[in-house]
């Protein structure tokens, strides 16, 4: 039996002390995900709450840590209960972390106590473990990736190499004079956990203790997230570097950073090893105006390029106003009325699947019927339904591409000459006309309606019109019209990417300049094209000796000047 599924008794619970890593959700261990799936109560520091709550089961009680609001000077973590038991009282209760963990465990529940990085390096986790041990409450520890190890890896800063240099870890907040003296006398790599406004002071401590002022140093903030930024300097120049970068002074000076000091962190090495921040769309805020279901795989692809996708539905899918035609067609599937059924969208698959479920049918009803899908995403939706399509276009993933591969009707080999085509109410007639030319009879059925979605929140609308997004992906002419209609026209600094010529024409008709167009009508090729654009843009900046910036960081008017060249 896995320790993470430890059976909680009726009187005695179980506590899992879990390391949530530095911030990237992908760094959670498999054991961590398993423990979260079985948790009854989730106790998490606010920095990692969003990282761990994704894997918690539905209905889990959430508790997050914070500092004591009654005493601004304390750094002892307190817990604000945010589950139903506390929110009904008007003001969340603030109590000691260990007491709340114990209270939840004594109630016979499985408690997950998530901390940033690794529990073994957390200042207060050991005290909570001792409290569990004293009370006889079973507990376990699921290690996580420590910030001091994970952040340098994402910053492209190796801590050791073949020469095997010594590595020291220092928390500047609690380091003693003796500690600074020891690391100052060493020639090994020093990893310093500190805050942005204390980096220069930590560098000064190392210089005073014997380190040379020209010793290389890197400083990383928001490590392992798409907000990560790393600066290369030396112990003697770090204060000036941060000032020139306009990072300091700043109201965010108290944010934690990881600084790496030593010859192994030389700038020349980081330029070659900075794999994370050099992703083609690193930190770009990309607007994806599609339904949430349609945007999911596209958003995953954008994240792999370092982007931060924001999904804004521009259309809503609703049932047809008169469902009788759809009902007759689905019954015809069962009674053998059709030789083929052609799906032209994921929404069409969803509409038929919902009607099947309404009648108590499943994928077996497709037995003996040939199934066609207009493209890869539609085919994946069919496979998820339990149906493997017989025909997917070998070339262009569109109605025209489907027609190129569609066989003509042959009365010798095709016992039935009819095709069921479930589609949207606004679909074009291209496929219907083409099938008729090939000799087929077509039942062209409205399976769903597409209507304009509700406007996004005011903050999103302001970001769209004010240049808060770096890029927007338009996957159809309707997404252009609907986005402009519900949220306004994207700012002129925003990169406009379109899936094809028709979509690009619509964008231009709305006063938008198209920067990127997919080489073929595929949402994934569109994302690839945007990534190529970002890569070229980054390379041009580096070649010119300019800092690499996002489009939203450009000065107003810079886009207009670029368009005139």
Secondary structure, DSSP 8 states (H G I E B T S, - for coil): --GGG----SS--EEEEEE-BSS-GGG--HHHHHHHHT-SEEEEETTTHHHHHTTS-TT-EEEEEEE-TT-TT--SEEEEE-SHHHHTTSS--EEEHHHHHHHHHHTT-EEEEEESB-GGG-TTHHHHHHHHHHHT-EEEEE----HHHHHHHHHT--S--TT---EEEEETTT--HHHHHHHHH--SEEEEEEEGGGHHHHHHHHHHTT--TT-EEEEEESTTSTT-EEEEEETTTHHHHHHHTT-SS-TTTTSEEEEEESGGG-HHHHHHH-TTTTSTTTT-EEEE-S-HHHHHHHHHHHHHTT-EEEE---EEEE--S-THHHHHHHHHHHHT--SEEEE-SHHHHHHHHHHHHHHT--GGGGTT-EEEESSHHHHHHHHHHT---SEE-SS-SSHHHHHHH-----TTT-S--EEEEEEETT--SHHHHHHHHTT-EEEEEEEEEEEE-----HHHHHHHHHT--SEEEE-SHHHHHHHHHHH----TTSEEEESSHHHHHHHHHTT----EE-SSS-HHHHHHHHHHHHHHHHHHHHHHT-----GGGS-TTHHHHHHT-
